[in-house]
Structures are given as C-alpha cells and as structure tokens.
Amino acid sequence: MTLREVPVKTNVSVVRINGSGAFRRRIMDMGITKGCAIYVRKAAPLGDPVEITVRGYELSLRRQDAESIEVIEK
C-alpha cells in the first residue's frame, strides 16, 4: 500500500521509497526513511495535501509525493 491510500488517523511504517535522484533525496531529507514510523494526521478536503507526523514533527506532503512511498500498517 502507498502512503496516499492510508486512511486518516492511522499508524504506518515505511517499507520502500520509489523514485530516484533529487526526488528520493528530498523525501529522505525530510526524515522519511525505510523503517520509520508515520502517523497520518489529516487530509485537506479535496485530499491534497496530507498532513503526517514523522520523527516528532508535522509535515505536509502532496498526494503525488505520498504515492511513491510504500508503507505497511502497524
């Protein structure tokens, strides 16, 4: 499942980050790495962006970026 498909108020763990180059580096620089825990806090009314909690801070991601992050529910 991808981070885009995760319902609100759900805890997940990152399995894999799809993509390469600058995109992958940008996601990893935000603290989203393999094995880290993510809590999906809320989503905007039209679904974009989605707000998550990762490593103790809140982060907003576009749905397009969230689609390339594979997760598993805890």
N, C-alpha and C positions, 0 to 999 in steps of 0.2 A: 504494500500500500504506500502511497506517497503522502507527504505532509499536506498536500492540497485536499485529500479525501478524508482527513481526520476530523471528526466532529468536535465542536467546541467543548471545553472542559474535559479534555482527555489527555492523559499522560502517555507519551510515546518515547521510544529510544531510536536514535539514528542508526540505520544499517549501512547505508551507502549514499554517497553524493554523486549523482550523474552529472556529466559535463566535464569540461576541461579548460585549461588555460586560465585566463583572468576571471572568468565567472566562478570556477571552482575555488580559486584563491580568495575571492571576495567573500564567498559563503563561509569558508574556513576561518577567515579573519574575523568574522562576526562571532566566532565561538562555536559554530555548528560543525562538529567533527564526529567521526564514527564512534558510536557508543555513548554519546552524551544524551542526557535526558531533556526532553522538551515538553512543556505544558502548553496546550493551545488554549489561550485565554478567551479570545473573542474574535469575531469577524465582522467586517463592515456590512451594512445592509445589503449591498449588492455583491458581497463576497470578496471584495478586493480593497484593501489588503487584509491580511490575517495577523492578529497580534499573538505573539508567543512569549513564553518565559524560558530563557535558556541561560544556564550558568548564573542565575540570580538577577538577571536584568530583563526588562521588557524590550522586545524587538518587533517591528512590523515588517512583514515580507509580502511582496507581491505574490499573487497566486501562481503566476508563471514561474517564479523562482521556487516556490514551495513544491511545484510539480516535479522538480528534479531531485528532491530529497526523499529517499526511500526510508521508511520507518516501520517499526513493529510496535504494537500496543503492549504496554506493560501489564 
